[in-house]
Amino acid sequence: MKGPTPTNLDEARRLLSDCVLFRKLAPKEREALVARAHMRSFEAGNTIFLMGALHDSMFAVLSGEVRISMPSAEGKEVVLAIVHAREVFGEIAMLDGKPRSADATALTACNLAVLDRRDVLGTLDRNPGSWLGLVEVLCSRLRRTDQHLVELALLGLPERLAKTLLRALDTPRDHPSNPTDLRLSQYELANRVGAARESVNKCLHEWQRAGIIRMEKRVIKIVDRAALEKLAEPE
Protein backbone atom coordinates (compact mmCIF):
# COMPACT_ATOMS: atom_id res chain seq x y z
CA MET A 1 0.00 0.00 0.00
CA LYS A 2 1.40 3.35 -0.99
CA GLY A 3 1.02 6.59 0.89
CA PRO A 4 3.00 9.47 2.29
CA THR A 5 6.20 8.47 4.07
CA PRO A 6 7.97 10.34 6.88
CA THR A 7 11.02 12.25 5.68
CA ASN A 8 13.22 9.64 7.37
CA LEU A 9 13.11 6.93 9.99
CA ASP A 10 14.47 9.25 12.68
CA GLU A 11 11.57 11.64 12.10
CA ALA A 12 9.08 8.78 12.35
CA ARG A 13 10.66 7.65 15.61
CA ARG A 14 10.54 11.20 16.99
CA LEU A 15 6.84 11.44 16.23
CA LEU A 16 6.23 8.05 17.83
CA SER A 17 8.15 9.11 20.94
CA ASP A 18 5.77 12.07 21.26
CA CYS A 19 2.71 9.79 21.51
CA VAL A 20 0.99 10.22 24.87
CA LEU A 21 1.29 6.51 25.65
CA PHE A 22 5.09 6.57 25.74
CA ARG A 23 5.84 9.93 27.36
CA LYS A 24 6.15 8.37 30.82
CA LEU A 25 8.73 5.81 29.73
CA ALA A 26 12.37 6.20 30.63
CA PRO A 27 14.22 7.58 27.57
CA LYS A 28 16.24 4.39 26.97
CA GLU A 29 13.12 2.19 27.19
CA ARG A 30 11.21 4.50 24.87
CA GLU A 31 14.00 4.49 22.32
CA ALA A 32 14.27 0.69 22.48
CA LEU A 33 10.50 0.26 21.97
CA VAL A 34 10.38 2.77 19.13
CA ALA A 35 13.30 1.01 17.45
CA ARG A 36 11.27 -2.21 17.32
CA ALA A 37 8.27 -0.55 15.67
CA HIS A 38 7.72 -1.02 11.96
CA MET A 39 6.10 1.56 9.71
CA ARG A 40 3.16 1.21 7.35
CA SER A 41 1.51 3.69 5.00
CA PHE A 42 -2.13 3.70 3.86
CA GLU A 43 -4.06 5.67 1.28
CA ALA A 44 -7.38 7.29 2.18
CA GLY A 45 -10.09 4.64 2.30
CA ASN A 46 -7.75 1.70 2.89
CA THR A 47 -8.80 -0.82 5.53
CA ILE A 48 -6.27 -1.11 8.37
CA PHE A 49 -8.11 -3.90 10.18
CA LEU A 50 -11.65 -5.23 10.53
CA MET A 51 -13.73 -6.02 13.58
CA GLY A 52 -13.17 -9.64 14.61
CA ALA A 53 -9.68 -9.86 13.13
CA LEU A 54 -7.14 -11.75 15.24
CA HIS A 55 -4.25 -9.29 15.42
CA ASP A 56 -2.85 -8.11 18.75
CA SER A 57 -0.57 -5.28 17.63
CA MET A 58 -1.37 -1.64 18.34
CA PHE A 59 -0.82 1.40 16.16
CA ALA A 60 0.44 4.94 16.63
CA VAL A 61 -0.58 7.57 14.10
CA LEU A 62 2.46 9.47 12.81
CA SER A 63 0.50 11.54 10.28
CA GLY A 64 -3.03 11.62 8.89
CA GLU A 65 -6.30 10.48 10.46
CA VAL A 66 -7.89 7.07 11.13
CA ARG A 67 -11.61 6.34 11.51
CA ILE A 68 -12.65 3.80 14.14
CA SER A 69 -16.13 2.44 13.42
CA MET A 70 -18.40 -0.58 13.53
CA PRO A 71 -21.40 -1.69 11.46
CA SER A 72 -24.88 -1.21 12.93
CA ALA A 73 -27.64 -3.82 12.90
CA GLU A 74 -29.09 -2.01 9.85
CA GLY A 75 -25.83 -2.34 7.96
CA LYS A 76 -24.81 1.30 8.39
CA GLU A 77 -21.47 2.46 9.72
CA VAL A 78 -21.33 3.95 13.22
CA VAL A 79 -18.24 6.12 13.77
CA LEU A 80 -16.82 5.70 17.27
CA ALA A 81 -13.73 7.91 17.03
CA ILE A 82 -11.37 9.76 14.74
CA VAL A 83 -7.72 9.17 15.71
CA HIS A 84 -5.20 11.88 14.88
CA ALA A 85 -1.43 12.23 14.71
CA ARG A 86 0.42 11.33 17.96
CA GLU A 87 -2.54 9.27 19.16
CA VAL A 88 -2.82 5.47 19.34
CA PHE A 89 -5.47 2.89 18.51
CA GLY A 90 -5.86 -0.86 18.61
CA GLU A 91 -4.81 -0.88 22.25
CA ILE A 92 -7.76 -3.03 23.42
CA ALA A 93 -6.82 -6.09 21.35
CA MET A 94 -3.20 -5.45 22.26
CA LEU A 95 -4.06 -5.63 25.97
CA ASP A 96 -6.40 -8.63 26.05
CA GLY A 97 -5.23 -10.54 22.96
CA LYS A 98 -8.83 -10.96 21.76
CA PRO A 99 -10.33 -10.11 18.33
CA ARG A 100 -10.61 -6.51 17.18
CA SER A 101 -13.63 -4.73 18.66
CA ALA A 102 -14.12 -2.32 15.72
CA ASP A 103 -12.99 -1.51 12.18
CA ALA A 104 -10.09 0.86 11.49
CA THR A 105 -9.97 2.72 8.16
CA ALA A 106 -7.59 5.37 6.85
CA LEU A 107 -9.69 8.53 6.74
CA THR A 108 -6.85 10.34 4.99
CA ALA A 109 -3.52 9.15 3.65
CA CYS A 110 -1.60 8.25 6.78
CA ASN A 111 1.61 6.85 8.21
CA LEU A 112 1.37 4.42 11.12
CA ALA A 113 3.83 2.78 13.47
CA VAL A 114 2.94 -0.82 14.35
CA LEU A 115 3.94 -2.11 17.78
CA ASP A 116 3.77 -5.78 18.72
CA ARG A 117 1.97 -6.83 21.89
CA ARG A 118 4.96 -8.57 23.45
CA ASP A 119 7.15 -5.50 22.95
CA VAL A 120 4.64 -3.03 24.43
CA LEU A 121 3.64 -5.19 27.42
CA GLY A 122 7.25 -6.12 28.13
CA THR A 123 8.27 -2.46 28.15
CA LEU A 124 5.35 -1.45 30.39
CA ASP A 125 6.10 -4.28 32.81
CA ARG A 126 9.70 -3.10 33.15
CA ASN A 127 8.41 0.44 33.82
CA PRO A 128 5.41 0.09 36.18
CA GLY A 129 4.86 3.84 36.34
CA SER A 130 4.35 3.96 32.59
CA TRP A 131 1.06 2.05 32.86
CA LEU A 132 -0.47 5.38 33.88
CA GLY A 133 0.05 6.60 30.33
CA LEU A 134 -2.02 3.71 29.02
CA VAL A 135 -4.74 4.36 31.60
CA GLU A 136 -4.88 8.00 30.48
CA VAL A 137 -5.27 6.93 26.85
CA LEU A 138 -8.09 4.51 27.69
CA CYS A 139 -9.89 7.04 29.90
CA SER A 140 -9.66 9.74 27.26
CA ARG A 141 -11.02 7.36 24.62
CA LEU A 142 -13.87 6.28 26.92
CA ARG A 143 -14.84 9.88 27.68
CA ARG A 144 -14.99 10.74 23.99
CA THR A 145 -17.05 7.65 23.21
CA ASP A 146 -19.46 8.44 26.07
CA GLN A 147 -19.86 12.00 24.80
CA HIS A 148 -20.53 10.75 21.28
CA LEU A 149 -23.17 8.26 22.46
CA VAL A 150 -24.90 10.91 24.58
CA GLU A 151 -25.04 13.25 21.59
CA LEU A 152 -26.50 10.52 19.38
CA ALA A 153 -29.15 9.71 21.98
CA LEU A 154 -30.15 13.18 23.16
CA LEU A 155 -29.35 15.80 20.50
CA GLY A 156 -31.09 16.58 17.24
CA LEU A 157 -29.25 16.45 13.93
CA PRO A 158 -28.48 20.21 13.71
CA GLU A 159 -26.79 20.18 17.13
CA ARG A 160 -24.85 16.99 16.38
CA LEU A 161 -23.74 18.25 12.99
CA ALA A 162 -22.67 21.66 14.35
CA LYS A 163 -20.66 20.03 17.15
CA THR A 164 -18.98 17.68 14.67
CA LEU A 165 -17.94 20.56 12.40
CA LEU A 166 -16.61 22.57 15.34
CA ARG A 167 -14.59 19.62 16.64
CA ALA A 168 -13.12 19.04 13.19
CA LEU A 169 -12.30 22.74 12.95
CA ASP A 170 -10.46 22.71 16.30
CA THR A 171 -8.52 19.49 15.68
CA PRO A 172 -4.87 20.05 14.69
CA ARG A 173 -4.46 19.24 10.99
CA ASP A 174 -1.45 18.70 8.78
CA HIS A 175 -0.77 21.94 6.89
CA PRO A 176 -4.36 23.13 6.23
CA SER A 177 -4.59 25.53 3.29
CA ASN A 178 -7.13 27.57 5.24
CA PRO A 179 -7.97 27.07 8.95
CA THR A 180 -11.68 27.60 8.27
CA ASP A 181 -11.83 24.95 5.51
CA LEU A 182 -12.87 21.37 6.25
CA ARG A 183 -12.33 18.60 3.72
CA LEU A 184 -15.26 16.40 4.71
CA SER A 185 -17.67 14.63 2.40
CA GLN A 186 -21.37 14.55 3.25
CA TYR A 187 -21.10 10.76 3.42
CA GLU A 188 -18.36 11.03 6.05
CA LEU A 189 -20.33 13.62 8.02
CA ALA A 190 -23.43 11.42 7.92
CA ASN A 191 -21.42 8.53 9.38
CA ARG A 192 -20.01 10.72 12.13
CA VAL A 193 -23.38 12.10 13.25
CA GLY A 194 -25.38 8.90 12.74
CA ALA A 195 -27.80 10.27 10.16
CA ALA A 196 -28.78 9.77 6.52
CA ARG A 197 -26.68 11.64 3.97
CA GLU A 198 -29.83 13.26 2.57
CA SER A 199 -30.64 14.74 5.99
CA VAL A 200 -27.11 16.09 6.36
CA ASN A 201 -27.28 17.55 2.85
CA LYS A 202 -30.54 19.35 3.66
CA CYS A 203 -29.13 20.80 6.88
CA LEU A 204 -25.93 22.00 5.21
CA HIS A 205 -27.82 23.71 2.39
CA GLU A 206 -30.01 25.51 4.94
CA TRP A 207 -26.88 26.77 6.69
CA GLN A 208 -25.37 27.83 3.39
CA ARG A 209 -28.45 29.89 2.56
CA ALA A 210 -28.16 31.47 6.03
CA GLY A 211 -24.53 32.42 5.37
CA ILE A 212 -23.11 30.17 8.11
CA ILE A 213 -21.10 27.92 5.80
CA ARG A 214 -20.14 27.73 2.15
CA MET A 215 -19.75 24.48 0.25
CA GLU A 216 -17.29 24.05 -2.60
CA LYS A 217 -16.93 20.50 -3.93
CA ARG A 218 -15.63 18.44 -0.97
CA VAL A 219 -14.71 21.50 1.09
CA ILE A 220 -16.96 23.05 3.74
CA LYS A 221 -15.92 26.61 4.58
CA ILE A 222 -16.97 27.92 7.98
CA VAL A 223 -18.11 31.50 7.37
CA ASP A 224 -19.83 32.35 10.68
CA ARG A 225 -18.35 30.37 13.57
CA ALA A 226 -20.41 32.20 16.20
CA ALA A 227 -23.64 31.16 14.48
CA LEU A 228 -22.38 27.56 14.24
CA GLU A 229 -21.53 27.57 17.97
CA LYS A 230 -25.05 28.78 18.73
CA LEU A 231 -26.49 25.93 16.64
CA ALA A 232 -24.39 23.44 18.60
CA GLU A 233 -26.16 24.34 21.85
CA PRO A 234 -29.41 22.42 22.48
CA GLU A 235 -32.47 24.60 22.86
C-alpha positions in Angstrom: 0.0 0.0 0.0 1.4 3.4 -1.0 1.0 6.6 0.9 3.0 9.5 2.3 6.2 8.5 4.1 8.0 10.3 6.9 11.0 12.3 5.7 13.2 9.6 7.4 13.1 6.9 10.0 14.5 9.3 12.7 11.6 11.6 12.1 9.1 8.8 12.4 10.7 7.7 15.6 10.5 11.2 17.0 6.8 11.4 16.2 6.2 8.1 17.8 8.2 9.1 20.9 5.8 12.1 21.3 2.7 9.8 21.5 1.0 10.2 24.9 1.3 6.5 25.6 5.1 6.6 25.7 5.8 9.9 27.4 6.1 8.4 30.8 8.7 5.8 29.7 12.4 6.2 30.6 14.2 7.6 27.6 16.2 4.4 27.0 13.1 2.2 27.2 11.2 4.5 24.9 14.0 4.5 22.3 14.3 0.7 22.5 10.5 0.3 22.0 10.4 2.8 19.1 13.3 1.0 17.5 11.3 -2.2 17.3 8.3 -0.6 15.7 7.7 -1.0 12.0 6.1 1.6 9.7 3.2 1.2 7.4 1.5 3.7 5.0 -2.1 3.7 3.9 -4.1 5.7 1.3 -7.4 7.3 2.2 -10.1 4.6 2.3 -7.8 1.7 2.9 -8.8 -0.8 5.5 -6.3 -1.1 8.4 -8.1 -3.9 10.2 -11.7 -5.2 10.5 -13.7 -6.0 13.6 -13.2 -9.6 14.6 -9.7 -9.9 13.1 -7.1 -11.7 15.2 -4.3 -9.3 15.4 -2.8 -8.1 18.7 -0.6 -5.3 17.6 -1.4 -1.6 18.3 -0.8 1.4 16.2 0.4 4.9 16.6 -0.6 7.6 14.1 2.5 9.5 12.8 0.5 11.5 10.3 -3.0 11.6 8.9 -6.3 10.5 10.5 -7.9 7.1 11.1 -11.6 6.3 11.5 -12.7 3.8 14.1 -16.1 2.4 13.4 -18.4 -0.6 13.5 -21.4 -1.7 11.5 -24.9 -1.2 12.9 -27.6 -3.8 12.9 -29.1 -2.0 9.8 -25.8 -2.3 8.0 -24.8 1.3 8.4 -21.5 2.5 9.7 -21.3 4.0 13.2 -18.2 6.1 13.8 -16.8 5.7 17.3 -13.7 7.9 17.0 -11.4 9.8 14.7 -7.7 9.2 15.7 -5.2 11.9 14.9 -1.4 12.2 14.7 0.4 11.3 18.0 -2.5 9.3 19.2 -2.8 5.5 19.3 -5.5 2.9 18.5 -5.9 -0.9 18.6 -4.8 -0.9 22.2 -7.8 -3.0 23.4 -6.8 -6.1 21.3 -3.2 -5.5 22.3 -4.1 -5.6 26.0 -6.4 -8.6 26.1 -5.2 -10.5 23.0 -8.8 -11.0 21.8 -10.3 -10.1 18.3 -10.6 -6.5 17.2 -13.6 -4.7 18.7 -14.1 -2.3 15.7 -13.0 -1.5 12.2 -10.1 0.9 11.5 -10.0 2.7 8.2 -7.6 5.4 6.9 -9.7 8.5 6.7 -6.9 10.3 5.0 -3.5 9.2 3.6 -1.6 8.3 6.8 1.6 6.9 8.2 1.4 4.4 11.1 3.8 2.8 13.5 2.9 -0.8 14.4 3.9 -2.1 17.8 3.8 -5.8 18.7 2.0 -6.8 21.9 5.0 -8.6 23.5 7.2 -5.5 23.0 4.6 -3.0 24.4 3.6 -5.2 27.4 7.3 -6.1 28.1 8.3 -2.5 28.2 5.4 -1.5 30.4 6.1 -4.3 32.8 9.7 -3.1 33.2 8.4 0.4 33.8 5.4 0.1 36.2 4.9 3.8 36.3 4.4 4.0 32.6 1.1 2.1 32.9 -0.5 5.4 33.9 0.0 6.6 30.3 -2.0 3.7 29.0 -4.7 4.4 31.6 -4.9 8.0 30.5 -5.3 6.9 26.8 -8.1 4.5 27.7 -9.9 7.0 29.9 -9.7 9.7 27.3 -11.0 7.4 24.6 -13.9 6.3 26.9 -14.8 9.9 27.7 -15.0 10.7 24.0 -17.0 7.7 23.2 -19.5 8.4 26.1 -19.9 12.0 24.8 -20.5 10.8 21.3 -23.2 8.3 22.5 -24.9 10.9 24.6 -25.0 13.3 21.6 -26.5 10.5 19.4 -29.2 9.7 22.0 -30.2 13.2 23.2 -29.4 15.8 20.5 -31.1 16.6 17.2 -29.2 16.5 13.9 -28.5 20.2 13.7 -26.8 20.2 17.1 -24.9 17.0 16.4 -23.7 18.3 13.0 -22.7 21.7 14.3 -20.7 20.0 17.2 -19.0 17.7 14.7 -17.9 20.6 12.4 -16.6 22.6 15.3 -14.6 19.6 16.6 -13.1 19.0 13.2 -12.3 22.7 13.0 -10.5 22.7 16.3 -8.5 19.5 15.7 -4.9 20.0 14.7 -4.5 19.2 11.0 -1.5 18.7 8.8 -0.8 21.9 6.9 -4.4 23.1 6.2 -4.6 25.5 3.3 -7.1 27.6 5.2 -8.0 27.1 8.9 -11.7 27.6 8.3 -11.8 25.0 5.5 -12.9 21.4 6.3 -12.3 18.6 3.7 -15.3 16.4 4.7 -17.7 14.6 2.4 -21.4 14.5 3.3 -21.1 10.8 3.4 -18.4 11.0 6.1 -20.3 13.6 8.0 -23.4 11.4 7.9 -21.4 8.5 9.4 -20.0 10.7 12.1 -23.4 12.1 13.3 -25.4 8.9 12.7 -27.8 10.3 10.2 -28.8 9.8 6.5 -26.7 11.6 4.0 -29.8 13.3 2.6 -30.6 14.7 6.0 -27.1 16.1 6.4 -27.3 17.6 2.8 -30.5 19.4 3.7 -29.1 20.8 6.9 -25.9 22.0 5.2 -27.8 23.7 2.4 -30.0 25.5 4.9 -26.9 26.8 6.7 -25.4 27.8 3.4 -28.4 29.9 2.6 -28.2 31.5 6.0 -24.5 32.4 5.4 -23.1 30.2 8.1 -21.1 27.9 5.8 -20.1 27.7 2.1 -19.7 24.5 0.3 -17.3 24.0 -2.6 -16.9 20.5 -3.9 -15.6 18.4 -1.0 -14.7 21.5 1.1 -17.0 23.1 3.7 -15.9 26.6 4.6 -17.0 27.9 8.0 -18.1 31.5 7.4 -19.8 32.3 10.7 -18.4 30.4 13.6 -20.4 32.2 16.2 -23.6 31.2 14.5 -22.4 27.6 14.2 -21.5 27.6 18.0 -25.1 28.8 18.7 -26.5 25.9 16.6 -24.4 23.4 18.6 -26.2 24.3 21.8 -29.4 22.4 22.5 -32.5 24.6 22.9 
